[in-house]
Amino acid sequence: MVDYPHPSHLLCSFASSPDLWLRHLALEHPMCPVDAVSRLAMVKDSQLRCKALSHRNCAPEVLREEARSMNTTLRLAVASNPLCPGDLLEMLTQDPETEIRAAVAANTAAVPELLRRLSGDNQTAVLSAVAGNPGTPGEALARLACSKADAVLESLGTNRACPAALLNKLADFQQIGACIAVAGNPSTPVTVLSRLLERGCGIVHKMEEAFGRTYLHYFSPPVVLLLQRLAANQASPPEILEELLSVAGFRVREPVAANPGCPFAILNELSVATDSKTRRGVAANPVSPQELRRKLATDPEPGVRLELARNEHCDPSVVALLARDPEGSVRLAAVENEECPQAAVALLLTDNWHTVRLKALVHRACTVAMVLDAASQVCSSAFGREVTPILADLAHHPDFPPFLRTMIVHHKGGSSIGYQGLRRPDALCR
């Protein structure tokens, strides 16, 4: 018995399945093999082709062929591929379709010289993409800062590579959209963030004087988004976060709770907030203490547990608890988490959710022995009519016992599964 490289062999099985959904699932995985991706880039289904062409493992020769396609959607997928060859990106900068040139401008694989040329394009969508690309040269960004298009200024404000001097300039613009973008940029200097906070607080005070102190409870003017971006910005120091909580209250609690820079004392306080959105923020925080996470793992609100299961910094013991959650969406998030421990992955191989089982099968912690144990458990337990669907999922593994495959019926043209009964229920246990 060979322990095949995992999960490539399973993704190949998914990619070869007659089930369209399984083929899409294969392409959603970053480790889908080159051969499988390239094969799916040539099928008839347009959505599948586009997903394959934009996958980082799509073969360069396939990209070259489709870059000359008459189909705009396919060329767009090629232009969006993060590993698209430089000569193809160069060719696509001359494409007559604005959205394709914009996709090239947004591609992080685009070289500075190419982005410099695209900064002279006459379409706002292209200029906006250039302004947001971290690879754009500084002189091109400086020219774009003189644009009168709000979309270009907002993209420039979100660019982490934007020089501090330009961010400082954008923060003084009258357009609130540019200020909102700068407020959320982790590269924005603290002095600029403090100035934006002062500006936002001034607007709030004027609104409260004109419309009453409860105005922000019922309306969401643009200044609320400005304060929320400041609250979510990991560059915001604790004093800014504390000021935001006192000025905007419930409007900023969730982003403050999710901010890695939030002081532990405030996190403790927010973890018991009556508002479930605030507790979701604490659950999503990458630096929240493990004792808070263990407490939130039993939160009555499924959304809180879901955010916790998605947290890549969550302790494996907490993820293991969430793998037994009654909510299927929480279990799915748990098995998608790289920190999901082997014991939890083994448990989820026989989950009653089809997607959870498949995600467990391709998890990096899954082994051949775990798959065989899962098949053994299914065959020796009272799973009823669920036996065949579970075995059908486990059968994607190349070491799945051949005699059990005879109990799985795939109807032509789809993945409809029939039930034939178990003639040897204890065969794996002998």
N, C-alpha and C positions, 0 to 999 in steps of 0.2 A: 504494500500500500504506500503510495507516494503522497507526501504532504505538498501539494501544488503551491506555487506562489499565490499569495492571497492579497487582494481579491480578484486579480486579473482574470483567472479562469472562470469565475462566476459571472463577471461582467460580460465575458464573451458569450456565455450561455444566455444571459439576458438579451444581449444584442442580437442573438440568432433566433430568439423566440418569435412565434407567430403573433404573440400578444404585443400590440402596439405600445401599451402602457409600460411593459417591461423594457422595451427598447428605449423608450424615453428615460426610464429609470437608470439604465446603463449609462446614457449620455450625461446624466446629472452628476455622475461620479468623476472626480478629477483623475482617477487612475484607470479609466476606461482605455484599453489598449489601442494602439495606433491602427492596427488592422481592423478592429471592430468599428472604430470611429469612422475611418475612411470608407468602409463598406456601407455604413449607414448614410454617408454623405451622398451616395449615388442612388438611393431608393426613390420611389415615386412620391411618397408622402412629403409635402413641402415643409411642414413644421419640423419633421425629423431631420430633413436635409439641412435646414438652417441651424438647428441645434448642433448638428455634427460639424458643420463648417465653422462654427464659432468656437468649437472645442479646442483647447490648447494642444490636444494630441492628434489633430487632423493632419494627415500627411501633406507636406508642401506641394507635391505634384497634383494632389486633388484640389488644393486651394488655387493653384495656377490655372487649372482647367476651368474652375467655376468663376474665377475673377473676370473671365471674358464672356460669361453667360449673358444672354439677353434678358434674363430675369433679374430685375432690380433687387428683389428680396434676397436672392442668393449672393449677389455682389455685396450687399450690405452685410451679410453674415461673414463673408471673407474679410471685409474691411474692419469688422469688429473683433476678429480673432486676435487674442493677445500675443500670439507668436507668429503673426503673419509676416512673411519675408519682406524685407525692406523694399525690394524692387517692385513687389506687388502694391505695396502702400504708395510708392512713388507713382505707379501707373494710375491708381485709383484717385489720386489728387486731381486728375484731369477728367474725372467722371462728370457727365453733364447733370447728374442728380445731386442736389444739395445735400440730402440726407447721407449719401455715401461719402462725400467729402467731409461732412461733419463727423462721421464715424471714424474716418482716418485721423482727423484732428483730435479726437477723443482717445485714440488708441495709445496706450503707454509705450508701445513698441515703436512709435513714430520718432524719428531722429530729430534733433533740434533744427537742422537746416530745413527739413521738410515742414516743420511747424512754423518756422520763420516765414516761409513762402506762403503758407496757408493764412497767415495773419494779415495778408493783403487781399484775401477773398472779399467779394462784395455781398456775401450773404450773412445775415446776423447769426444764423444757426451754426455756421462754420466758425465764425469769430468767437462765438460763445464757447464752443468746444475747445478751441485753441487756448482761450483765456483760462480754462479750467484744467488744462493738461500740465502736470508738474514738470514735464520735460521742455516746456516752452522757454526759449531764451529770455533773459531779463529785459533786453531792449524791446523785444516784441510785446512783453507784458506792459511795459511803460507806455508804448503807443496805444495799446488797447484800453489803458486807463483813461484815455482822452475820448473814448467812444461815448456817444449820446444814447446808446441802446442799453436799457436797464438790464436785459438778459446778459449782455457781455460783462457789465460791471459786477453783477451778482456772481457770475462764474469766476471772475477774477478774485472776488472776495473770498471764495471758498478754496482757492488754490493754495495748498500747503507750501508750495515753493514760491509764493508771491513775496517779494521783498518787504521788510517791515515798513520802509518808507512809503510804499504804495498802499499798504494796509492802513497806515496812519492817514493817508490822503483820502482813501475811500470812506473812512469812519466819519469824515466831516461832510460828506455829500448830503444833499437834501433828500435824495432818494432813500427811503427807509429800507428798500430791498437790498441795497449794497451794504448798508449798516448791519442788517440781519446776517448777511453772509459773513462779514468780518467778525461779528460777534461769535459765530460758531467755529471759526478757524483756529485750530490749536497752535498755529504759528503766530497768532496775533500777540503783540507785546502786552504785558499786564497793564501798562500805563494807558494803552488804547482801550483795553477792556474796561478799565475804571471809568474812562471818559464816556464810553457807550452806556455804562450803568447809570452814570449821572444824567445823561441825556434821557434814557428810558424812564428813570424815576421822575424827572421833571415833567415828562409827558403824562405819566400816571397821575401825579399830583394835580395837574391842570384839569384832567378829565374828572377826577374825584371832586374838585371844586365846582366844576360845571354841572356834573350829572349825579353826584352823590358817591359815597364811599363803597356802595355795593355795585357800582357800574361794571367792574371787571368780573363780577359773579355771573353776569348775564350776557355780556358782549365780549367779543374777541378782536379788538382792534390790532393792527400790525405791531404795535408796541409790545403786545403780549408775546408774539413770536420772537421779538428781539430779546426779551428777558429770558425766554425759555432756551434760546441758543446760548446765551451767557451761562445759564444754569447747567447746561449739558457740556460746556467746553471744559476739557480736562486741564486747560491752562488757567482757568479761573481759580484764584487763591481762595482759601476758606473765608476770608473777610468779605469777598464779593458774594459767595454763596449764602452767607449769613444775612447780608443786606438784602439779597433777593427774597429770601424767605420772609423777611419782615415787611417788604414792600408789596410783593405779589402773592404771598401766601400759597393757597392751594394750586394756583396756576403753574408754579414752578417746583412743587414738591417732588413730582416724579423724576424730572431730569436732574434735580439736585441729588436725589437718592441714588440715581444710577451713575453719578459722577465719581470717577476713581479718586478725585481729590477731596471728596466729602469727608469731614472729620468723623471719627468713629462715634463720638458722643451724639452727633446729629443723626448718624445712621441708626443708632440704637433707638432714638426717639421716633424716627420715621418708620421703623420696622413694626411698630404697634399702632400706626395710624389707622383710623377707621376707613379711610379711602383705600380701596384695593389697588388703585393705580400707583399710589405711593409705595405700597409694599412690593409691587411688581418692580419698581425702580431699585429697591434695596436688593431684591432677588437677582436682578441683572447686573448689579455692581461687581466688577471683577476683583475688588479688594474687600468686600464685606466679610466680617469675621465668620468663621465656620460655625460658631454657636448660633449665630443668627440664621444661617442657612439651614441648619438642622431644625430649627424652630419653624422656618418658613416651608420646609418640606411637608409639613402637616397642615398648612394654611387651608382654611375652608374654601378659599377662592381658587378655582382651577387655573386661572390666568397667572396667579402668583407662582404656583408650582411649575407651570409651563416655562416661565421666564427663568426659574431656577434650574430647570432641566437643560435649558439652552446655554447656561453659563459655563463656558469652557474652563473656568478656573474653579469650578465646584469640586469639592473633595469626592473621590470615588465612592466613599461610604454613603454620601448623601445621594449621589446619582443612583446607587443601588436601591435606596429607599424609593426613589421616584420611578424606578423600573417596575415596581409593583403597584403603581398608582392605578386607581379605578378608571381614570380618564385615559382613553387611547391616545389622545394627542400628547399627553405628558409622557407616556411610555415611549412614543415615537421620538420625541425630543431627547429623551434619556438615551436611547440606543444610537441616536445620531451624534451624541456627545462622545468625543474621543476618550474621555475619562471614564466611560462606562466600564466597570470591571468585568472580568471573564464570567463570573458566576451569574451576573445580571444578564449578560449577553446570552448565555446558555439558557436561561429561563425564558427569554424573549424569542428564542427560536421556535417555541410552540405557542406563541401568543395568539389570541383569537383575532387579531388584526393582521390582515394580509401584508400590508406595507411594513408593519413592525417586524414581522418574520423575515422579510427580504432584507431590510436594513440590518437586522442582526446577523444575517448570513454573510453580508459583505463587510461587517465591522472588523477592524484590524485585530481584535482580540479573539475572533472566532477561529476555532481549529477543527481539523478533521474529526478528532475524537468527540468534540462537542456535538457535531452534526450527527454522528452515529449514535451517541447517547440520546439525542433528541428523538431520533427515529425509533429507538428502542422504547423510550418512554411512551411515545404515541401508540406503538403497536401493543403495548402491555397495559394500557390505561383505558378508561372509559371515555374516550373522546367522541364517541358516537360518529355522526356523519361528518364531523370535522376532521376525521383521520385523513381522508384522501386529499383535501386541500392543503393540509400541513405537509404531508409527504410530497405533494407536487412541488411545493416550494423548496423543500430540502433536497429534492431530486436534481436541482440545478448543480449541486456539488458533484464533481466527477467520481468521488469515492462512495457515492450513495449506492447501497446494495442493489445489484441488478434485478434480483427476484422481486423486490418491492416495486420496481418500476411497472411491473405487469398489472399492478392494482390501480394505476393512474391512467385515466382515459382522457386524452386531449381531442376534442372534436375538431374537424377540419376547419381551417380558416379562423381559429380563435383559441381562447384559453379556457373554454367552458370545461369544467371538470366533472366527470361522472363518478359514481360510487359503486364499487364492485364487491365490497366486503373484504374481510381479512381472512384468507384461508390459512395463514400461518401466523397468528397473533403473537406467538412467543418465539418466533424464529431468531430474532436478534438477541434473545436473552440466553440462548443455549451455548 
